[in-house]
Amino acid sequence: MESVSLLALLLALLGVASAVEVDVEAFGCTANGRTCTRAFNAAVTNVSAAGGGVVHVGRLHPGAYTVAGVEMKSHVTLVVHAGATINASRVLADWAPRRMVLPDCATGATGEPPELEHGVLGGLFYASLAHNFTIRGCGAHCSAAVNGAAGAWNDYGVSTLGDRAEASTVTRAPAPPNPLGLIRSNMFVFSQCTDVVVEDLQIQDSSGA
């Protein structure tokens, strides 16, 4: 018995503990059709800051969770349960430019700062300088999906690069600034990340060029 107690003490001193597990509902993101980007990201940030663990989507209440961008963090596994979907908001005003740390070769010569992607406002999942994170569904024999709301983005804005000249008719809500012209929303953008896994998901409605 004494040796068992000593082993438990040693494990505690070494910081061996179970991973944190949370549901996005606990942070205020529910499957009610309302956009809950801040709450969803708070769940991810909380788990990462605690040393890592699992963020569950739809474990308690399957349904559609609407967000305008999820920033993945280190040591987080995001699990989309059966019957749940993560939907990109179709309201352009919900979105803001993603702030990312991009390598020098990717910033271009247009003068934009390397941490801000002016030309891309949509996009469901992104991360920079993060490692060891996973986005996981429930496999091929169940329904767990992420949806990119491509129709809201493909024809939005007037591009200064001459790519598009037509305005979107998807929403009449005020749209965020788009100085370079929105070309596509990019479902997954991971810059300078390592040990990334995306698996067992239905990936739907990702925008094209």
C-alpha positions as CSV (number, residue, x, y, z in Angstrom):
1,M,0.0,0.0,0.0
2,E,2.8,2.4,0.8
3,S,4.5,1.8,-2.6
4,V,1.2,2.6,-4.3
5,S,0.8,5.8,-2.3
6,L,4.4,6.8,-3.2
7,L,3.7,6.1,-6.9
8,A,0.5,8.3,-6.8
9,L,2.5,11.1,-5.2
10,L,5.3,10.9,-7.8
11,L,2.7,11.1,-10.6
12,A,1.1,14.1,-9.0
13,L,4.5,15.8,-8.7
14,L,5.3,15.1,-12.3
15,G,2.1,16.8,-13.3
16,V,0.4,13.8,-14.8
17,A,-3.3,14.5,-14.9
18,S,-6.3,13.7,-17.1
19,A,-7.1,16.0,-20.1
20,V,-9.7,18.7,-19.8
21,E,-13.0,18.0,-21.5
22,V,-15.6,20.7,-22.1
23,D,-18.8,21.1,-24.2
24,V,-19.2,24.3,-26.3
25,E,-22.6,24.7,-24.6
26,A,-20.9,25.4,-21.3
27,F,-19.4,28.6,-22.9
28,G,-22.7,29.7,-24.4
29,C,-22.6,28.3,-27.9
30,T,-25.8,26.4,-28.7
31,A,-27.4,24.8,-31.7
32,N,-30.1,27.4,-32.1
33,G,-29.0,29.0,-35.4
34,R,-27.5,32.1,-33.8
35,T,-23.8,32.8,-34.5
36,C,-21.7,32.1,-31.4
37,T,-18.2,32.6,-32.6
38,R,-16.8,34.1,-29.4
39,A,-18.2,31.4,-27.2
40,F,-17.0,28.6,-29.4
41,N,-13.5,30.0,-29.5
42,A,-13.6,30.6,-25.7
43,A,-14.0,26.8,-25.3
44,V,-11.0,26.1,-27.5
45,T,-8.8,28.7,-25.8
46,N,-9.8,27.5,-22.3
47,V,-8.8,23.9,-23.0
48,S,-5.5,24.9,-24.6
49,A,-4.7,27.2,-21.7
50,A,-5.4,24.4,-19.3
51,G,-2.7,22.2,-21.0
52,G,-4.9,20.5,-23.5
53,G,-7.9,18.2,-23.9
54,V,-11.2,17.8,-25.8
55,V,-13.8,20.3,-26.9
56,H,-17.1,18.5,-27.7
57,V,-19.6,19.8,-30.2
58,G,-23.0,18.3,-30.2
59,R,-22.4,15.7,-27.5
60,L,-25.2,17.1,-25.4
61,H,-27.5,18.5,-28.1
62,P,-26.9,17.5,-31.7
63,G,-27.7,20.2,-34.2
64,A,-26.2,23.0,-36.2
65,Y,-23.7,25.3,-34.5
66,T,-23.0,28.6,-36.4
67,V,-19.7,30.4,-36.2
68,A,-17.6,32.9,-38.1
69,G,-14.2,31.3,-37.9
70,V,-12.7,28.9,-35.3
71,E,-9.1,29.5,-34.3
72,M,-7.6,26.2,-33.3
73,K,-5.0,26.1,-30.5
74,S,-2.3,23.8,-29.4
75,H,-3.1,20.5,-27.7
76,V,-6.9,20.7,-28.4
77,T,-9.0,17.9,-30.0
78,L,-12.3,19.3,-31.4
79,V,-14.8,16.4,-31.7
80,V,-17.9,16.9,-33.8
81,H,-20.4,14.3,-32.6
82,A,-23.0,12.4,-34.6
83,G,-25.9,14.6,-35.8
84,A,-23.9,17.8,-35.2
85,T,-22.6,20.3,-37.8
86,I,-20.4,23.3,-37.6
87,N,-21.7,25.9,-40.1
88,A,-20.0,28.9,-41.3
89,S,-22.1,32.0,-40.9
90,R,-23.7,33.2,-44.2
91,V,-23.9,36.8,-42.9
92,L,-20.9,38.6,-44.2
93,A,-20.9,41.2,-41.4
94,D,-20.2,38.4,-38.8
95,W,-16.7,38.0,-40.2
96,A,-13.5,39.9,-39.6
97,P,-10.1,39.4,-41.3
98,R,-8.2,36.6,-39.8
99,R,-5.1,37.5,-37.9
100,M,-2.4,35.0,-38.6
101,V,1.4,34.8,-38.4
102,L,2.4,34.1,-42.0
103,P,5.9,33.2,-43.3
104,D,7.6,36.1,-45.2
105,C,7.2,34.3,-48.5
106,A,3.4,34.3,-48.2
107,T,2.8,38.0,-47.4
108,G,3.2,39.2,-51.0
109,A,4.3,42.6,-52.1
110,T,1.1,44.6,-51.6
111,G,2.1,46.1,-48.3
112,E,-0.3,44.3,-46.0
113,P,1.1,43.3,-42.6
114,P,2.1,39.6,-42.3
115,E,-0.4,38.9,-39.5
116,L,-3.5,40.1,-41.4
117,E,-5.1,38.4,-44.3
118,H,-7.0,41.2,-46.1
119,G,-8.1,39.2,-49.1
120,V,-9.8,36.4,-47.1
121,L,-12.6,37.1,-44.6
122,G,-14.3,33.8,-44.4
123,G,-12.9,30.3,-43.7
124,L,-14.1,28.0,-41.0
125,F,-10.9,26.8,-39.3
126,Y,-7.6,28.5,-39.0
127,A,-4.4,28.5,-36.8
128,S,-0.9,29.8,-36.8
129,L,2.1,28.7,-34.8
130,A,0.0,26.0,-33.1
131,H,0.8,22.4,-32.8
132,N,-0.7,19.0,-31.8
133,F,-4.3,19.7,-32.5
134,T,-7.1,17.7,-34.1
135,I,-10.5,18.2,-35.7
136,R,-12.4,15.0,-35.7
137,G,-15.8,13.7,-36.7
138,C,-17.5,10.4,-35.9
139,G,-16.6,8.3,-38.9
140,A,-18.0,7.2,-42.2
141,H,-21.1,5.6,-40.8
142,C,-22.6,8.6,-39.0
143,S,-23.3,12.2,-39.7
144,A,-20.9,14.9,-38.5
145,A,-20.1,17.7,-40.8
146,V,-18.6,21.1,-41.3
147,N,-20.1,23.5,-43.9
148,G,-18.3,26.4,-45.5
149,A,-21.2,28.6,-46.7
150,A,-19.5,29.0,-50.1
151,G,-22.4,30.8,-51.7
152,A,-22.0,33.7,-49.4
153,W,-18.4,34.3,-50.5
154,N,-17.8,33.2,-54.1
155,D,-19.1,36.3,-55.8
156,Y,-18.8,38.8,-53.0
157,G,-17.1,42.2,-53.6
158,V,-15.3,43.9,-56.4
159,S,-11.8,42.8,-56.7
160,T,-9.0,45.3,-57.4
161,L,-7.2,42.4,-59.0
162,G,-9.8,42.1,-61.6
163,D,-11.0,38.7,-60.6
164,R,-14.6,39.5,-59.9
165,A,-16.8,42.4,-60.7
166,E,-20.2,41.2,-59.5
167,A,-21.6,41.8,-56.0
168,S,-23.1,39.0,-53.9
169,T,-26.9,38.8,-53.6
170,V,-26.7,36.3,-50.7
171,T,-27.1,38.9,-47.9
172,R,-28.0,42.5,-47.8
173,A,-26.3,42.9,-44.4
174,P,-23.3,45.4,-44.3
175,A,-20.2,43.6,-45.3
176,P,-16.7,44.0,-43.8
177,P,-14.0,45.8,-45.7
178,N,-12.5,43.8,-48.5
179,P,-9.8,45.9,-50.1
180,L,-8.2,43.2,-52.3
181,G,-11.5,41.5,-53.3
182,L,-12.6,38.2,-51.7
183,I,-11.5,35.3,-53.9
184,R,-12.4,32.3,-51.7
185,S,-13.0,31.6,-48.0
186,N,-10.7,28.6,-47.5
187,M,-12.1,26.0,-45.2
188,F,-8.9,25.2,-43.4
189,V,-5.8,27.5,-43.2
190,F,-3.0,26.4,-40.9
191,S,0.1,28.5,-41.1
192,Q,3.4,27.3,-39.6
193,C,1.6,24.5,-37.6
194,T,2.8,21.0,-36.8
195,D,1.1,17.7,-35.9
196,V,-2.3,18.6,-37.3
197,V,-5.0,16.0,-37.9
198,V,-8.4,16.4,-39.7
199,E,-10.3,13.2,-39.9
200,D,-13.7,11.5,-40.2
201,L,-15.6,14.6,-41.2
202,Q,-18.0,15.4,-44.0
203,I,-16.6,18.6,-45.4
204,Q,-19.3,20.4,-47.4
205,D,-19.8,23.6,-49.3
206,S,-16.2,24.9,-49.4
207,S,-15.9,27.8,-51.7
208,G,-14.1,27.8,-55.0
209,A,-11.9,30.3,-56.7
